[in-house]
Amino acid sequence: MLSEAARSVWAKSPNAAGEWLPLWQHMDDSADVACHLFDHWLAPGVVELLVKELGGDCEAARCAIRFLAGVHDLGKATPAFAIQHEGLAQRMREHGLYMPLNRREMADRQLAHHTVAGHHLLIGWLVERGWSRRWAAAWGVVLGGHHGAPPDEDDRLLPQSYPHLFGEGKWVQVQRELLCRMAERSEVLNYLDGWRELRLSVRFQVLVTGIVIVSDWIASNEELLPFHTGELPEAVIDPQRSSRALAALALPVPWIPSVIPDEVSDVFATRFSLPPGARVRPVQVAACDVARAMSEPGLLIIEAPMGEGKTEAALAAAEIMAQRWGAGGLLVALPTQATSDAMFARVVDWLDRLGDDGQQVGGSITLGHGKARLNRLFQGLVRDGRTGHAEIDCDSGIGSKSVAHHAVTAHAWLSGRKKAQLANFSVGTIDQLLFAALKSRHLMLRHLGLAGKVVVLDEVHAYDAYMNSYLTKVLTWLGTYRVPVIALSATLPADRRQELMAAYRRGCHRTAPPPMSDVEGYPILSWTTGAAVRHRRIESSGRSTSVQVCSLGGKVDDDAADLVALLEDKLSGGGCALVIRNTVRRVLATAAELERHFPGDVTVVHARFIAADRMRKDIELLDSFGSLDRAQQRPARHIVVASQVVEQSLDIDFDLLVTDLAPIDLVLQRMGRLHRHQRGENQVERPPKLRTAQTYIAGVEFTAGVPELEPAAARHVYGEHPLLRAAAVLLPHLGHVIRLPDDIAPLVQHAYGLEQAGPESWQDAMNAARQSWLDRCALRAANAEKFQLKEPARPGNSIVGWIAADVGETEDHSQGQGQVRDGAPSLEVIVVQQHTDADWFTPSWLAEDHGNRRVPRESTPSDQLAQIMATCSLRLPLEFSTERAESELWAATPEQWEFSPLIYRLPVLVLDQDGFGEIAGRGVHYTPDSGLRILAAEEANPHSAVDSSREAGIHS
């Protein structure tokens, strides 16, 4: 029984009905919820990690977590916290718990925030029981970190030094009373003496802190666990209270794969939509074999050509790994939002097939990027998660379904920035994974979400030095949590493969990994096994393409005449050509020139379209140039002029490729869009001049001395060094053939290796470019480390100071991405059109009657209208990432918009009815066909003459 003084301590102040939550009740609720999470919600692999930490005793682990969750708010039993509510504080004074009469007399109370107070009170209680303060700190820090940030290293606040904040006399009696009650109720008293010398790992501390945070949030939900009436409720134990709450919350259970067929062909036949007559490819068989043979969870890297089915191989291997090691979910991380959206539909389809096969899928999924609200499939799953209905509209805008039953929903409670990664399944941009290495509040929730999953990294070659610094750090932590990781790449340099392997092994084994020997071969699988790495070369599937490679010629920055002449010749008998430029400026200039010579046959694709137009263009590309079953209306002649957005995100097939010089792996990726699908009997054959795959390299001048590079690509996009190396390895192939996939690995390893490439006359320039590149990479890596986690400390060290100097909360939008990507974050805006009457409207060209909707400026847009407005979001060029541009855009934005959860982060860009506008003194022009163009200084801007008296709208 608790004393009246202990029962008077409060955890939540009175609500509108005057009901309040006693601390003892919140302790009971939190402990019971944590016990339920341990038994029913955590992935089996996470439970195994926690149990192993406490000597393999499952009951001991359950008791420890139940106890820590129960006492997490112990710091509220202090004057510093209790004084915050006058009425409840007075009731506590009446029961002998002294504190000043008002908060003004305790101006320093924030020194003893209840998280910090709980941290020190638990340590002190354990020290009184004979524990070392050092080992006790690893338990106390769970209380100190339950608001998302463990105490900092310099926080040495001790109760005996500040008795007016922590309490003395009867306060100490009540604190011990609450601790002992929970220790007895959780049965942890049976274990405490045996744990005195136990050195808890950082892994245990982080994961348990995450569990306690989740338990606290659920136990704090008044709708699930009602507050109490009466001045001093009896401390009774009601085991059904938390059971009722958790039944109402209906958290998803972990994914538990059922029996997986022994034959890989049977796995693929039941898990994937394979076309008739399709055979499982060698790399897919090998991935499943390795997943079955690995001695422990590890990192598996699959290197295979484009179009070899690496995604299906990864999903099949992930299912095997999840079954072997108790993973309760899957995370797939990709380079861009476009690749994430495409993968999301594929993962949902895969999960549906698992559900049809009788598996316990788990039921919760999230799409992790800032535009998730615009993905129709995900939004349908969100509605399903809120309403419980199984039949939803799942048209993703790219897929073909209209209504379907799905094995997963987007659980309403597991949403938002902090909880979304706790869903069983997550598909999103690489940023969501990289955030796990960024010092930020509630980081332990990200780690808890990762620890119970298999992680798939797609296009792992696609990241720069800054992002790679984060990725290697994340891999070390994933190794610590024994998370199975599958990394996919068509073109991975050998040194990068070694870096990834070494990072993962540091997390697993805490020792410096031995040097890795170079391995030749392609396709190839590499995986960790214990402290070693193994490799397996895979035979080719037999799919191959011979690509003739030539230089386009012409001036580096003015090759329009040569390009037009080439296309007039090659497309004289019809055909579809893809022209890839490295900058949007070159895309727009090239498209304008080609439109003059090929009117009506030119399409523009780049990143400066509003979201709705980007989605529309992706659909049009797939319908015209996609797979054989998708592209039913392939044009007789057409030219697509695109930026890098077509490199990875879309399954598109062209007859001819012209590409600006890029790093060699990206050039090869671009070649993967060439003759991608073999024409069958019922398909129109490629035109006679294009039946051989051909690539022309532009943006570089090979004819005289050291290659002249396109300036913007060399200075701002890729850098001079990787472009010169690419030029050097391509030079011997000009006028000859590159064979895919046979030449992929040799070209990539040569370009990224240390041996000399290119003629002797190039070497001085190449060596200087290399040194400059190395210096920049070192600087970028050093900058990346400023806000990164350190690698896991040795067991016994507490996570006090774990995220000191953190960046606050991480975000999914462009500002948040700037935390894990190099350079200034690009500014994102909402585009509206101003009519002659000065009213604002959604853009006139939007489909589905979404255009010409009046946009309010004096009130908050409705959710329906805000959803449409969100599809009009546009990422501006980096040159507008300035204080002037941002301040002018926000000055033009109605204040009432900040109350809309869908658009409150986005300022407005106002265009006139012809698409003209102005940003920080620069004229811009937008059309749904060409996207956003920055006007040259000499170009007239009609926008400046329209309603010049308007204060806010024009400078937007």
N, C-alpha and C positions, 0 to 999 in steps of 0.2 A: 504494500500500500504506500502511496505517495503522501507526503505531508501536505497540509493546506498551502504552505508556502511554495512548495514545488508545483502544486496544481495551479497556482495563480500565475505562473510564468507564461507569457503569451508568445505565440509564433506569428500569428496573423491578426492584425487589428480588426475591429468590428466592421462589418459590411453595412449596407444600407438598412438592413433589418436589425442591426444591433448584434448580430451573431459574431462570435470570435473563435479563433482556433487556439487552444492551449498548446504549449510546446510539447507536453507529453503525448498528445494525440498526433501531432505532426511527426514526432519521432516514431510512434507506432506505425503510422501510415507509411512513412518512408521505408522503414525496415521491412514491412510486409510486401510493399511493392518491389523492393530490391530482391527479395527472396523469390517472388514470382518471375521477375526478369531473369534471374539466374536459372530457374528451373525450366522456363518455357520460351523465353525470347532470345536469349543469347545463342549464337551459333555454337554447335558442339565443339568446334575447334577453339573458340575463345574460352569456353568452360574448361577444356583440357589444359590450356595455358595457365589459367588461374589455379586449377587444382594441383598441377605439377609444382607450382610455386610453394605450396603448403604441404609438400611431402607426399602428394598423390592422394590426399584425403579429401574426397568430395564434400563431405559434411563439414569439415574444417573450413573449406573455402566458402561454402554457403554461410556459415556462421560469421566469418570475418566480414563478408560483404554486407550481411544483414546488420551487423553491429555498426559498421562505419556509416552506412546509410542512416541508421537510426539516430546516431549522435551527431550527424553532420551539422545541425543547427545548434549545437551545444552553446556556441558563443552568444546566442540570444538570451541565455540565462546570466546576463551581466547588466550592471547599471547603464553602461554605454548604449546598449540596445533598448532596454526596457523603458528608458525615460522618454522615448519618442512618442508614446501615446499617453496623454495626461491622465485619462480615466483609468486605464489599466495599470499605469505606474502607481497611482494612488492606492489601488487595491493591493498591489504587491507590498507597498509600504506598510499597509495595515497588517500584513502577515510577517513583518519583521525584516523585509528586504529593503535596506536603506538606500536611498539615492536622493540627489538634490530635488528641489521642488519644481525646477524648470530646466529646459535644455540650455539656457543661457549660462547657467552655472557649471556646465560641462562642455565648454567650447572645444575641447580637444578630443571629444568622444570618437571622432573619425579615426583616431590612431588605433582604436580597438574595434574596427569593423568586426561584425560577428564572425566572418570567415577567419580572420586573423586570431580573434579571441578563441574560437573553437580549436584552431590549430595548436595554440599554446596550452590550453586547458587539457586537451587529451594527452599531449606530451608530458605535462606535469603529472597527470594521473598515472600514466604508465611508469614514469620515473619513480613515483612513490611505491610502485609494485616491484621495484628492483631492476627496471630496464635501463639500458644505456640511453642517454638523451639522443645520441646519434642514430641508433637504430629506431628509436621511437619516432623520430622526425619523419621517417618514411611512412608512418601510419597517420600522424597528425596532419601531414600535408594534404591528405585527401579532404579533410575538413577545410583546410585553408584554401583549397582550389575549387571548391564546389560552386563558386560563382564564375568560373571560367578562367581564373588566373591564380596560380599558386603564389604565396607570399614571395616577395623579392629577397634576394640574398642579404640585403642590408637591413632587413626588418628583424631586429633583435628585441622586439618589445616583449617584456616578461611581466607576468601578472604581479609579482611581488614589487615591481618597480612602479606600477600604476594601479594601486589597489582601488582608487576611486573609479576607475574604468572597468576593471575586471570584477570587482566586488570583494568584500572580506566579511568575516563573521558568518552570518547565516547564509550569505551568498555562496560561500565555499561549501557549506553543508548541502545546499540545494544542488549545486553543480555535481557533487559526488553522488548525491541521491539519484539524480537523473542518469548519470553514467552507470551506476551500479544496477539500476533497474533494467536498462537496456542490455548491459552485459549479461545479466541473468536471463532476460527474456530471449535474447539471441543465442544463449548457451555458449557464448564465447569464453566464459570463465573456465570452461574445461580445457582451453587451449592456451590461454595467455602466458602461463609460466613457461610452456614449451617454446613459445615464440620469442623469448627475450633476446636470444642471440641470432634470430632469423634476419638475414639481410635481404630485404625485399628489393626486387629489381625495379628499374624505372618502368619497364613494361607493365608490371603489376600495378604500380602506383597510377599510371596514366589511365589504364583501362578501368580500374575500380573508381577512379575519380569520375570518369565518364558515366559509369553505371549509376553512381550516386547523384550526378546532375540530372540524369533522366528520371530517377526515382523521386527526386525533389520536385521536379516540374510536374510530374503526375500527382504526387501527394499534395501539391499546392493548388490543384484545380478544384475550385469550390463546387463546380457542377458535378464532379465525380465524387468528391469527398466533402460533404457539407460541413459547415462550421457548427459550433455548439451554441445553445442558448444557456442562460443561467450564469450566475456569477462564478461558480466554482464546481464545474462538473466532476463527477467521480472518475477516477482513472481506471476504467474497466477495459477489459480486452475483448474486442469484437472481431473475431477472425473473418467474419463475413463482410465487414465493411470494405476492406480492400478488394475482396473477391468480386463484390458487386461493381466496384469502380472499374476494375480491369476488364470485366466482362462487357461493360458499356463501352470502354475505349477500344476493345477488340484489336489490340496490336497484332500485326502479322507474325506468324510463326516462322522459324528459319526454313530455308529451302533444304529438303532432304532428298537427294537423288535416289531413285530406286535402282533396281538391278539394271545394269547397263549391258547390252548385248556384247558377247565376246567378239563377234565379227564386226569389224569397222564398217563394212558395207551395210550391215543391219542398223548400226548406229545412224549412219547418214540417211538411210532410207526412211527412218522414222522421225528424224529430227529436222530434216531440211527438205525444201521443195526442189528436188533435183529434176531436171528435164528428162524425158523418156530416153532410155539408153545411156544415160550418164554413168560414168564409173568413178569410184573414189580415187582420187589422185594420190600419187606416192607420198607427197608431203603431208597429206591428211592422215594416211595410214601411219606414217612415221611419228607424227605428233601424238596420236593416240597410244602408240606403242611406248613412246618415251614417258608419257604421263602415267602409264601403268607400271613402268619399270623404275621410276625415280625412287631412291631410297628414303627421301624425306622431302617435305615441301621445299621448293626452290624456284629459281628463275629459269625459264625456258625461252630461248630466243629462236624464232622461226624466220629464216631468211629465204625468200622464194620470190620468183618473178610476179609481176602484176598479173592478176587474173587466174592465179593458181588455186584460189579457194582458201587463202590463209585465214580469213575470218571464220569460215566453217570449221577449219582445223582447230582454231583457238577455242571456239565454243564447245566442240566435242571434247577437247583435252580438258577444258575447264570443268565440264561435268564429271569427268573421271577424277580430277583432282579434288573437287568438292566432295565426292563420295569417299575418297580415300582419307582425307584429312579434316573432314567436318566443317567445311566452309558452308555458311548459311546463305550466301548470295554471291553476286558478281558485280564488279565495276569495270566498265569499258571506257577508256579515256582516248580521245581523238584530237587531232590538231585544231579543228575548226568547228563552228556551229553547224555548217552545212554537212560535214562528215558525221557529226553527232546525230543530226536529225535522220540522216539516211540509216545509220546504224541502229537508232532507236527502234525504227519499224522492224528491222531484221531481228533484233533481240526479242521484241514482243512476239513476233511470229514463232521464234524458236521456243520461247517459254510456253506459248499456247500448245505447241506440239508436245512439250514435256508434260504439260497438264493432261493432254489427251492420252498420254502413255501411263497415266495413273500416279505421277509423282506428286509429292507435297512441295509445290513450287514456293509457297510462302505468301505470295500475294501482293507485295508492295514494290513499287518501282518509281523512280524519279528521273527526269531529264535535266541534266545539270548544266545549264548555261543561261545567260541573261535574256534569251529570246524564247525560253521554253513556253511561255504563255501564248506564243503564236503558233505552236505546233498543234495541229488539230487532233492528232492521235493522242498526244499527252493530255490535252485539255479534256478529251472525252474520258480518259482514264481518271482525271481529277474529278469530273462529275460523278463518275462511277464510285469513286472512293468516298464521296460525300453523301451519295443517295443510297448506295447499296444496290443499285440496279445493275444487272449483269449485261444488259443489252444497250450498246451505245453506238454513237456515230464515231467511227474511227478513221475517217478519211484524212490521211496525213497531208494531203495536197500532192503527194507523189505516188502513194500506193493506189491500189485499185479497189479495196474493200469499201463498203458503205456501212454495213452494220455487222457486228461480230460479237461473240462471247470471248472474253479474254481471261487468261489465268491470273492476271495481275491487275491491280488498280493503283492509283496514286493516293495512298492513305492520307486522309485529311490531317491527322495529327503529325505525321512525319513529313511535314512540308516546311518551307521557309529556309533561310540561310543556315540556321544552326542544326536543324534536325533532318534535313532532306537526305544527307549522306548515311543516315541510319536505316534507310529503306533497304530491303533485301537486295534489290537490283538498281544499279545506277548507270546511266549512259550520259556522257557529257564531255565537255572540252577538257583538255589536259590541265587547265587551270585548277579544276576541282581536285585533282590529285596533287598538284604542286603546292596548293594551299596547306597540305599536311606537313610541309617543311617550313612554313612561314610562321614566325612568332605572332600569334594572334589569339584573342580571347576565345574560350571554348574550343581550343585546339584539340583537347582530349576527346571531344565528341567526334571529330573527324577521324582520329586514330581508332576510336572504338568502332566506327563504321567500317574502316578499312580492315581491321583485325579479323573480322568474320567473313571475309569475301575472298574470292579469286579475283585477281586484277589482270586485266588485259590492256596492254598498251599498243595501240595501233599507230602505224607510221612513225615508229620510234626514232627514225632518222631526221624528222622534220623540225628539230628544235635547235636554237642557237646556243651559244656558250652560256648565256645568262640563264636560260631555262634549263639547260642541261645540268647546271650547278644545283638547281632545286631538285631535278629528277634523280640525280645520283644520291642526294641526301634522303629523299623519300624512299628510294630502294633500300638504303641501309636500315631505315626504320621498318620497312616491310619485312626485311630479313629478320629483324628482331622479333617481330610478331609471327614469324613462320607463315607468312602469307604467300601462297603460290602465285607467281607472276608469269604471265606469258607476254612476250614482246614480239611485235611483228614488224617486218621491214622488207622491202624489196631490194634496198640498196643501203647496206650498213657498213661503214668503214671498220676495219679490223680493230683499230685503237678504241673506237667508240664501244664496240662489243666488249672489249676487255674492261673498259671503265664500268660498264653496267654490271658485268659479272663481279668485279672486285667490290663494288659498292654493296651489292646484295650479300656477298659472303662476309663482309665486315660486320653486317648486322647479325648474321647467323652465328659466327664463330669468334668474333671479337679479336681475331689475330690478323696481322698483315698477310694478305693472300700472297702465295708464291707467284713469281712471274709466269705469265701465260705464254705458251709457245704459239706462234702463228699457225694457222690452219688454213689449208686451201680447199676449195671446192664450192660448188653452188649448184642447186639449192643445198642448204645446210641447216642442221639443228644443233644448237649448243645449249647445254644445261648444267646447272650446279648439282653436284652430288657429294654431300659432306663438304669437305674443304677443297674439293677438286672440281674441275670443269671437264665435261666430256663433249665430244662432237660426233655428229653423224652426217655424212654426206648422203644426199638423197638423189636418186635417179630422176631425171626429168620426166615430166608427164608426156613428152613428145610434142607438145605445143611449141612452135617456134616461129619467129618472124625474122626475115632478113630485111634490114632497113638500109637503103642507099642513103648516104650522108654527103651533102654538098654544102658549100658556103653560098649564101645568097649573093654576096658581093655588094657593091654600092658603098656609099658613105655610111659611117656608123650611125649617125643621127639623121640621115636622109636617104633611106633606101626605098622610098616609095616607088620610084620608077622601075627599079629592078623587081620589086614585089609584084607590081601590076603586070609587068611583062611575063613573069613566071606564071602567075595565075591565069592570064589570058591563054597561055600555051597549054598548061596542064589541065585546065578546066574546059578546054575547047570542046571536048566530047562529054562534058558533064562531070559531076563529082562534088564531093564535100571536103572543103579544106578548113583546117584549124590554124589560126595565126595567134601565137602566144607572145605577148609583150610583157616586159618586166615592170612597167609603170603604167598607171592609168592614163597619164599624159600621152604616152606612145599608143596606147589602145585607141584613144579617141582620135588622135591625129591620123592613125592608120585607117581606122574605120571611115573617117570622113573622106579620105582620098579614095578608098576602094568603092565607096558608095557612088562616087562620081563615075566610075568605070563599070561597076556592076550594080546598077540601080535595082533596089528591091531584093538583092541577094546577099545582104550583109546583116549580120546580127552582132550586137555588142554585149559582152559579159564582163563585169568587173565588180569590185566590192562597193562602189559608190552608188548603189541603188537602194531605195527604201526597201524595207523587209518584204513587203507585199510584192514588189517588182522582182526581187531576187528569187522568191519562191516561184513566181510565174515563169521566170526565165529558166529556172532549173527544170520545171515541168516541160517547157517547150523544147529544151535541149534533149531530154530523155525521150520525148515523143518523136523527135525528128532524127536523133542520132544515137539512140540508146540500143539496148540489146535487140536481138532479132524478133523476140515476141513483143517488145514494147514499141519499137519504131516502125509502125505500120505505114507511115506516110513520109518516108525519107525523101527529101527534095532531090530533084534531078541535078541541080547545081546550087551550091550555097557556100558562103564563107562565114565562119565564126571568128571574130576578133576578140580575144579574151586576155585577161590577166591570169595570175597564178591560181585563181579560184577554180579552174578546171583541172588542176594537176591531180587531185586526189578524191574529190568529193562525189564525182559523177561517173557512172558507167556509160561512157560515150565513145563512139567509134567513127573515125574520120579516114578519108582516103589519102590525104596529103597533110603534112605538118610543116609549118614554118615557125621556128621558135627563136626568140632572142637567146643568146648565150646565157647559161645559168650554171651553177655548180653541177658537176657531172651527174650526181644522183638525181637531181631534178630534171636535167635534160632527159635522162632515161625514163623517169616517171612520165614526162610529157610524151615520149615515144610510145608509152603504154596506151595512149589514146589512139594510136595509129593501127589500122587493120586489127582491131581488138577482137572482132567476132568473125569467124569464118562463114562465108556466104554458103547457104545450103541450096538445094534444088529449087526451092520455092522463092528464093530471094533474088533480087536483081543483082547481077554481077557488077563488079566495080568497072568503071570505064577503062577502055584499053590502055590509056596512058598512065593509069593509076593502079594497075593490077600488081605492080611491085610497090611495096611500101617505101616512101621517100620522105626524108627530112632535110630541110634547108636551115642552116644556122645563120641567124642574123644578129645584129647588135654587136658585131666584132669585125675588125678588118685584119685579115690574115696576110695581105699581099706584101707588106713591107716591114721588115724588122719585127720588133716586139709588137704583139697584137694591140691594136687600138680598141679600147673598150667603150661601150656606151657609158657616158659619164654618170648618169643617175644610178645605174645598176652597180657601178664600181664604187661609188662613194657612199650611197645611202641604202642600197637594197641588200647586196650580197657581200661586197668588199672585193678589192682588187685581187687578193691572193687566190681565193677559190675559183674566181673566173679565169685567171691566167692558167691555173692548174687544169681546169676543164678544157681550155683551149689547147693546152699542150697535149693532153691525151686524145683529144679529138683530131688533132692535126694529121696523124698518119692515116686516119680513116676517111678524110675528105676525098671524095671521088670514089670511095670504096663502100664496103658493106659492114654494118654492125649487126651481129647475130644475137637476137634475144631469144632465150635468156643466157646463152653461153658466154657472151662478152660482158654481161653486167658486172659480175664480181671482179674480173681483171681490171676493167675500167675504173671502178670505184676504188679498189684497193690501190691502184697506181696513182690516181688523182689525190688520194688522201694519205698516201705513204710518204716516206722520207727520201726515196730515191729520186734522182734527177728526172725531170720530164721536160720535153721540148728541146729545141735547138740550143746549142751553146751560146748563140748570140742573145738568147732571151734571159740567161741565168742571172745576170746582175740585177735586172729589173725584177725577176721573180724572187730572188733572195731578199731584196729590199721589201717587196710586198709581203713576203712571208714573215719577216721580223716585225713589221708593222702590225700584221694580223695577230701574231702571238702576243704582242704587247697589249693590243686591244682586248683579246680574249682574257688575258690575265687580269686586266682592269675590270672587265665585266664580271668575271667570276668573283673578284674581290668585292665588288659592289653588291653582288647577289648575296654574299655571305653576311652582310650587315644585319639583316633581319631574319636570318635562317636559324633554325634549331641547331644545336650542337649534336654530334652523334651520341647515341645512348651511353650513359655513364655506367660504371661498374655497379653490380648489385650492392645495396646498402646505402648508396648515395640517394638522398631524397631529391624530388623535383622542385624543391624550393629554388626560385629564380629561373625556372624552366623557360618562361617566355618574357623575362625581363626586357624592357625596351621594346615591347611589342607594338604592332601597328594598329591595334584596336580590333574592330570587327572586319572580317573579310567580306567581300562583296562579289556578286556574280556579274555585275555590269562592267563596262569598260574601265571605270576607275579602279575596280577591284582587280581586274586582269593586269593592270599596270603594276601591281605589287609583285607579280611573278614573271612579268615580261619586261624586257629591257626597253628603255626609252619612255618618253612621255605618253600617257594614255590618250588615245584619240577621243575626241568629244563627240557625243551622240546627241542628235536632235530629233524633234518631231516636225515633220514638214506639213504645213497647211498652206492653202491658197487664199489670197485676199481678192475679193471681187471689187468691182468699181464702186460699190456702195460701202466699202471699207469693212464689210463683214468677213469673217473667216470661215472656210469650208474645208472639208477633207478633199484631197486631190480628186479632180474630176474623172480621171481615168480608172479609178479603182473598180474592180469587178464586184459582182454580187450586190449591186445597188449600194455599195459602201461609199461611192464617190458623191461629192457635192452635198455631204451632210453638214449642216451648219454647226460650227464649233463655238461654244459659249466662251466669253472672255470675262464675264462678271460672276460666273458660278462654276461649280465643279462639274465636269462632264459626267454623264451617267456611265455606269460600268460598261454598258453595251457600246456606247460611243467611244469610251476610252480604249476599249479593246480594238476598235477599228483604228483609232489614232495611233495605238502602239504598233500597228502594222505599217505605219508611215515613218517609223524610226529610220534614221540615216546616220551612218558613221562618217564624220567629216575627215578630210585629209589632215595629216599631222601639222601642216602649216597653220591650221586654225586652233591648235592646242596652245593658245596664248591667253593671258589674263584679259586682254582687251576683248578678244572674240567671246570668251566665256561670259564676261560681265555684260556685254551688249546683248547676247542671246538671252541671258537670264532677266535682264531688264525688260525685254520684250515679252516675257512669259507671264501670263496672268497668275496672280498669287493664289487664286482659288484652285489651280491645278494641283497644288501640293497636297491636297486632300484626297486625290485619286491614287489608290495603291498601284495602279497600272502605269501611270505616266509621271509620277511625282519627281522622278530622278532626271527627267528629260526637259531641257529648254526647247523653245520653239524657233523654227526657221520659217519666216514668212516669205512666200513667193507670190508673184502676181499671177494672173490667169495665163500668161505666156511662159511661166516657169522661171522668171528672172527674180533675183534677190541680191542681197548684199550682206557680207560678213566682214566686219572689221575693216571697212573701206574697200574690200575687194568684191567685184561683181561676180555672181555665180549664175549658172543657168542649169535647169533640170528638165529632162524629158523622160518619159517612161521607156523610150527606146535606147537612149544613150546615157542615162544617169546624170550625175552631177558633173558639171564642167566649170572650172575656174576661168573666168574671162580674162583674156590678155588686157594689158593696160590700155592698148589702143582701141579695144572693142567698145562699141557703144553699149550702154546698159539701159534699156528702156525702163527698167524698174525704177530708176532714180527719178524719173519724171512723173511717177504715179503717186498721187496723194502725198506730196513731200511734206505736208504739214503734220503727218502722223508722227508721234514721238517715238513709239516703241517698235512698231512692226517692221519697219524697213531695215534697221540695223540689227539683223537677226541671222 
